[in-house]
Amino acid sequence: MAVTYKQAGVDIDAGDALVDRISPLAKRTRIPEVLADVGGFAGLCAVPAGMKDPVLVSGTDGVGTKLKVAFATGVHDTIGIDLVAMCVNDVITTGARPLFFLDYFGTGKLDVGVAEAVIRGIAEGCLQAGCALLGGETAELPGMYAPGEYDLAGFAVGVVERGAILNGSNIKPGDVVIGVGSSGLHSNGYSLARHVIENVAGLKMSDPLPGLGKTAGEALLVPTKIYAKAVTALLGACGPSIKGLSHITGGGLPGNVPRIFPDGLGARLKMPSFERPAIFRFLQTHGPVEEAEMRRTFNLGVGLIAVAERSAVDAAISALRGAGESAWVLGEVIETPGAAFEERVVFEE
């Protein structure tokens, strides 16, 4: 008897069924610049009309071991939001408008229902970001992944006028650092978070976390905030008075804030200016995790920072809050001559 591809572990019919389910999800995210629907060999997207000197901006990322929480809980319809967020939030730090998103979904055996749930989340993330889900790749790779597991990668492309690119080059001492609140861990530090919860505290993902009113799984799966629309509002209100944006991801505040500063400059951050979300307090207490390790692993409740001229601070905070974000004065730019990279962030207790 002849063998088939399906007997070898690859189900072409399941892949076709997934494409049928994905198509309406992608159509919901369509923007005027998209020239072709999902299903071709490549996605087509035009540069927005009216731009004088457009520059394309790209970013790629994954969601790390947050996937392990999705596997443990069986909740797969929010992890796609995280995937979009991790890519788009990098792209918008340049002042770019996100245009389109591509995804890669790899698994050992394709479960159409799980894959559809993941991509439904990706489409939701694209809607939140205002960009199109232009295409992607679903790969069924027998023997490459543990049963019931998959991997994700995302790719975002945006566009910005060359003269409007944010690169932090004009940041000066005395400029103000504005904090924008996170929704929780976002998609960083999950290996440490899971270790504290499962191995130290001895909890399962279905167990409630004391003081949070949620199970461990629910607390860890809160989707990453997507700041695209808030940044659009911020730049629309303040224009060139916004000098830099930093996405607070792996490396925390000391590892990300200095990335947008010219040499010799850093930031003094007032840590009492905001309250850390309860999940961070739980992890630090139950580890215990030292403060320095918390700062370089987690965002601690700050998902994005903006550097603004002092005269624009009130307008900037008003614009961010009007877009639905929590925002406050987190600190100020200072001179840090000769300081090592992470030492350019000074924490004021």
C-alpha positions as CSV (number, residue, x, y, z in Angstrom):
1,M,0.0,0.0,0.0
2,A,1.3,3.4,-0.9
3,V,2.1,5.8,2.0
4,T,0.7,9.3,2.2
5,Y,1.9,12.6,3.5
6,K,-0.8,12.4,6.1
7,Q,0.6,9.1,7.4
8,A,4.0,10.8,7.7
9,G,2.4,13.4,9.9
10,V,1.4,16.3,7.6
11,D,-2.3,16.9,7.0
12,I,-2.7,19.0,3.9
13,D,-6.5,19.0,4.4
14,A,-6.2,20.5,7.9
15,G,-4.0,23.2,6.5
16,D,-6.5,24.0,3.8
17,A,-9.3,24.1,6.4
18,L,-7.2,26.6,8.5
19,V,-6.8,28.9,5.6
20,D,-10.5,28.9,5.1
21,R,-11.0,30.0,8.7
22,I,-8.2,32.6,8.6
23,S,-9.4,34.5,5.5
24,P,-12.4,36.2,7.2
25,L,-10.2,37.1,10.2
26,A,-7.6,38.8,8.0
27,K,-10.3,40.6,6.0
28,R,-11.4,42.3,9.2
29,T,-8.0,43.9,9.5
30,R,-7.8,45.2,5.9
31,I,-6.6,48.8,5.5
32,P,-6.9,50.9,2.3
33,E,-3.3,50.3,1.3
34,V,-3.7,46.5,1.1
35,L,-3.9,45.3,-2.5
36,A,-4.6,41.5,-2.2
37,D,-6.3,39.2,0.2
38,V,-4.6,36.4,2.2
39,G,-4.0,33.2,0.1
40,G,-1.5,34.3,-2.5
41,F,2.3,33.6,-2.5
42,A,3.0,37.1,-1.1
43,G,1.1,40.0,0.5
44,L,0.8,43.3,-1.3
45,C,0.6,46.7,0.5
46,A,1.1,50.1,-0.9
47,V,2.9,53.0,0.8
48,P,0.2,55.5,2.0
49,A,-0.6,58.2,-0.4
50,G,0.6,61.7,0.2
51,M,3.9,60.9,1.9
52,K,6.9,62.9,0.7
53,D,9.8,60.8,1.8
54,P,8.5,57.6,3.3
55,V,10.8,55.3,5.3
56,L,9.8,51.7,6.0
57,V,10.3,50.5,9.6
58,S,10.4,46.8,10.5
59,G,10.4,44.7,13.6
60,T,10.3,41.0,14.5
61,D,9.7,39.1,17.8
62,G,8.0,36.3,19.6
63,V,6.3,35.8,22.9
64,G,8.9,33.6,24.6
65,T,7.8,31.1,27.3
66,K,4.5,32.9,27.8
67,L,3.5,30.2,25.3
68,K,4.0,27.6,28.1
69,V,1.2,29.3,30.1
70,A,-1.1,29.1,27.0
71,F,-0.3,25.4,26.7
72,A,-0.9,24.7,30.5
73,T,-4.2,26.6,30.5
74,G,-5.6,25.7,27.1
75,V,-6.2,29.4,26.5
76,H,-4.9,30.3,23.0
77,D,-7.0,33.3,21.9
78,T,-4.9,36.0,23.5
79,I,-1.4,35.0,22.8
80,G,-1.7,36.4,19.3
81,I,-2.3,39.8,20.7
82,D,1.0,39.5,22.6
83,L,2.7,38.6,19.3
84,V,1.5,41.7,17.5
85,A,2.2,43.9,20.5
86,M,5.8,42.8,20.8
87,C,6.5,43.7,17.2
88,V,4.3,46.8,16.8
89,N,5.4,48.4,20.0
90,D,9.0,48.3,18.8
91,V,8.1,49.8,15.4
92,I,6.1,52.7,16.8
93,T,9.1,53.9,18.9
94,T,10.4,55.5,15.7
95,G,7.2,57.4,15.2
96,A,6.0,55.0,12.5
97,R,2.5,54.1,11.6
98,P,2.1,50.3,11.6
99,L,1.1,49.1,8.1
100,F,1.0,45.3,8.1
101,F,1.8,42.2,10.1
102,L,3.0,38.7,9.1
103,D,3.0,35.6,11.4
104,Y,4.7,32.3,11.5
105,F,2.9,29.4,13.3
106,G,4.9,26.1,13.7
107,T,3.6,22.9,15.3
108,G,4.2,19.2,15.3
109,K,0.6,18.3,14.5
110,L,-1.9,20.9,13.3
111,D,-4.9,21.4,15.6
112,V,-7.1,23.6,13.4
113,G,-9.2,24.8,16.4
114,V,-6.1,25.9,18.4
115,A,-4.4,27.5,15.4
116,E,-7.6,29.4,14.6
117,A,-7.8,30.7,18.1
118,V,-4.2,31.9,18.0
119,I,-4.7,33.7,14.7
120,R,-8.0,35.2,15.9
121,G,-5.8,36.8,18.6
122,I,-3.3,38.0,16.0
123,A,-6.2,39.6,14.1
124,E,-7.5,41.3,17.2
125,G,-4.0,42.6,17.9
126,C,-3.8,44.0,14.3
127,L,-7.2,45.7,14.8
128,Q,-5.9,47.3,18.0
129,A,-2.7,48.4,16.2
130,G,-4.6,49.7,13.1
131,C,-2.5,47.5,10.8
132,A,-3.4,44.7,8.3
133,L,-2.8,41.0,8.8
134,L,-1.3,40.6,5.4
135,G,-0.2,37.0,5.5
136,G,1.7,34.3,7.3
137,E,3.0,30.8,7.3
138,T,1.6,27.7,9.0
139,A,4.1,24.9,9.2
140,E,3.2,21.3,10.4
141,L,6.6,19.7,11.4
142,P,6.2,16.2,12.8
143,G,8.7,15.5,15.5
144,M,9.9,19.1,16.0
145,Y,7.6,20.0,18.8
146,A,6.1,18.3,21.9
147,P,2.5,17.2,21.5
148,G,0.1,20.1,22.0
149,E,2.8,22.7,21.6
150,Y,3.6,25.3,18.9
151,D,5.9,28.2,18.3
152,L,5.1,31.7,17.1
153,A,7.1,34.5,15.4
154,G,5.8,37.8,14.2
155,F,6.9,40.5,11.7
156,A,5.6,44.1,11.6
157,V,6.3,46.8,9.0
158,G,5.4,50.4,9.4
159,V,6.1,53.7,7.6
160,V,7.2,57.1,8.7
161,E,8.3,60.4,7.0
162,R,12.0,60.6,7.1
163,G,11.9,64.1,8.7
164,A,9.6,62.8,11.5
165,I,11.7,59.8,12.6
166,L,12.1,59.6,16.4
167,N,15.7,58.6,17.3
168,G,16.3,60.5,20.6
169,S,19.2,62.4,19.1
170,N,17.8,65.8,20.3
171,I,17.1,64.7,23.9
172,K,18.7,67.1,26.4
173,P,19.2,67.2,30.2
174,G,16.1,68.5,31.8
175,D,13.7,66.8,29.4
176,V,10.9,64.9,31.1
177,V,10.4,61.1,31.1
178,I,6.8,60.2,31.0
179,G,5.7,56.7,32.0
180,V,2.9,54.8,30.3
181,G,1.4,52.0,32.3
182,S,1.6,48.3,31.3
183,S,-1.1,45.7,31.7
184,G,1.2,43.4,33.7
185,L,4.2,41.3,32.7
186,H,3.5,41.8,29.0
187,S,5.7,39.1,27.3
188,N,8.9,39.2,29.3
189,G,10.3,37.5,32.3
190,Y,8.1,34.4,32.1
191,S,10.8,31.9,32.8
192,L,11.4,33.6,36.2
193,A,7.7,34.2,36.8
194,R,6.8,30.6,36.1
195,H,9.7,29.4,38.3
196,V,8.4,31.4,41.3
197,I,4.8,30.4,40.9
198,E,5.3,26.7,40.1
199,N,8.6,25.7,41.7
200,V,8.8,28.1,44.7
201,A,5.2,28.8,45.6
202,G,4.1,25.3,44.5
203,L,1.0,26.6,42.6
204,K,-0.6,25.4,39.4
205,M,-1.8,27.7,36.7
206,S,-5.4,26.9,37.8
207,D,-4.7,28.0,41.4
208,P,-5.7,31.5,42.6
209,L,-2.9,33.9,43.3
210,P,-3.3,35.5,46.8
211,G,-4.3,39.1,46.6
212,L,-4.9,39.2,42.8
213,G,-8.5,37.8,42.5
214,K,-7.3,35.7,39.5
215,T,-5.7,32.3,38.9
216,A,-2.0,32.2,38.1
217,G,-2.9,31.4,34.5
218,E,-5.3,34.4,34.2
219,A,-2.8,36.8,35.7
220,L,0.0,35.6,33.4
221,L,-2.0,35.6,30.3
222,V,-3.2,39.2,30.5
223,P,-2.4,40.5,27.0
224,T,0.4,42.9,26.3
225,K,-0.8,46.5,25.7
226,I,-0.5,47.8,22.1
227,Y,0.4,51.5,22.2
228,A,0.0,52.3,18.5
229,K,-3.1,54.4,18.8
230,A,-1.9,56.1,22.0
231,V,1.4,57.1,20.3
232,T,-0.6,58.5,17.3
233,A,-2.6,60.6,19.7
234,L,0.6,61.7,21.5
235,L,2.5,62.7,18.4
236,G,-0.6,64.4,17.0
237,A,-1.0,66.5,20.2
238,C,2.7,67.3,20.8
239,G,4.6,66.8,17.5
240,P,8.3,67.5,17.7
241,S,8.1,68.2,21.5
242,I,8.2,64.4,21.8
243,K,11.9,63.5,21.4
244,G,12.0,59.8,22.0
245,L,10.0,56.6,22.8
246,S,11.2,53.4,24.4
247,H,9.3,50.1,24.6
248,I,10.1,48.5,28.0
249,T,10.7,44.8,27.2
250,G,13.4,42.3,28.1
251,G,16.0,44.1,30.2
252,G,13.4,46.2,32.0
253,L,13.9,49.9,32.6
254,P,17.7,49.8,33.0
255,G,18.1,47.8,29.8
256,N,15.7,49.8,27.6
257,V,15.5,53.4,28.6
258,P,19.1,54.2,27.7
259,R,18.7,52.8,24.2
260,I,17.2,56.1,23.0
261,F,19.6,58.5,24.7
262,P,22.6,60.2,23.2
263,D,26.0,59.3,24.7
264,G,26.5,60.8,28.2
265,L,22.8,61.1,29.0
266,G,20.6,58.9,31.2
267,A,17.5,59.2,33.3
268,R,16.6,59.7,37.0
269,L,13.4,57.7,37.6
270,K,11.1,58.3,40.6
271,M,9.9,54.9,41.6
272,P,7.3,56.1,44.1
273,S,5.6,57.9,41.2
274,F,3.5,54.9,40.4
275,E,2.1,51.7,42.0
276,R,3.4,48.4,40.8
277,P,0.7,46.0,39.6
278,A,0.0,43.2,42.2
279,I,1.6,40.5,40.0
280,F,5.0,42.0,40.5
281,R,4.6,42.4,44.2
282,F,3.6,38.7,44.4
283,L,6.6,37.5,42.4
284,Q,9.1,39.7,44.4
285,T,7.7,38.5,47.7
286,H,7.4,34.8,47.0
287,G,10.7,34.4,45.2
288,P,12.0,36.3,46.9
289,V,13.5,38.2,44.0
290,E,15.9,41.0,44.7
291,E,15.0,44.5,43.5
292,A,17.8,44.8,41.0
293,E,16.7,41.5,39.4
294,M,13.1,42.7,39.3
295,R,14.2,45.9,37.5
296,R,16.3,44.2,34.9
297,T,13.7,41.3,34.2
298,F,10.3,42.9,34.3
299,N,8.7,46.2,33.2
300,L,7.3,46.7,36.8
301,G,4.2,48.4,35.5
302,V,5.8,50.7,32.9
303,G,5.3,49.4,29.3
304,L,6.4,52.5,27.4
305,I,8.3,55.7,28.2
306,A,8.2,59.0,26.2
307,V,10.7,61.8,26.5
308,A,9.2,65.2,26.1
309,E,10.2,68.8,26.4
310,R,9.1,70.1,29.8
311,S,6.7,72.6,28.2
312,A,4.8,69.8,26.5
313,V,4.4,67.5,29.5
314,D,0.8,68.4,30.4
315,A,-0.4,68.1,26.8
316,A,1.5,64.7,26.4
317,I,-0.1,63.2,29.5
318,S,-3.5,64.5,28.5
319,A,-3.2,63.0,25.1
320,L,-2.1,59.6,26.4
321,R,-4.9,59.5,29.0
322,G,-7.4,60.6,26.4
323,A,-6.3,57.5,24.4
324,G,-7.1,55.3,27.4
325,E,-3.6,54.9,28.9
326,S,-2.3,55.6,32.4
327,A,0.5,58.2,32.1
328,W,2.5,60.2,34.6
329,V,5.8,62.0,35.1
330,L,8.2,59.2,35.8
331,G,11.5,61.2,35.9
332,E,13.8,63.4,34.0
333,V,16.9,63.3,31.7
334,I,20.2,63.8,33.4
335,E,23.9,63.8,32.5
336,T,25.6,60.5,33.1
337,P,29.1,60.9,31.7
338,G,31.2,57.8,31.6
339,A,28.5,55.6,33.1
340,A,28.0,52.0,32.0
341,F,24.9,51.3,29.9
342,E,22.5,50.1,32.7
343,E,24.0,52.6,35.1
344,R,22.6,55.4,33.0
345,V,19.3,54.8,34.7
346,V,19.3,56.1,38.3
347,F,16.4,54.9,40.5
348,E,15.2,57.4,43.1
349,E,13.3,55.7,45.9
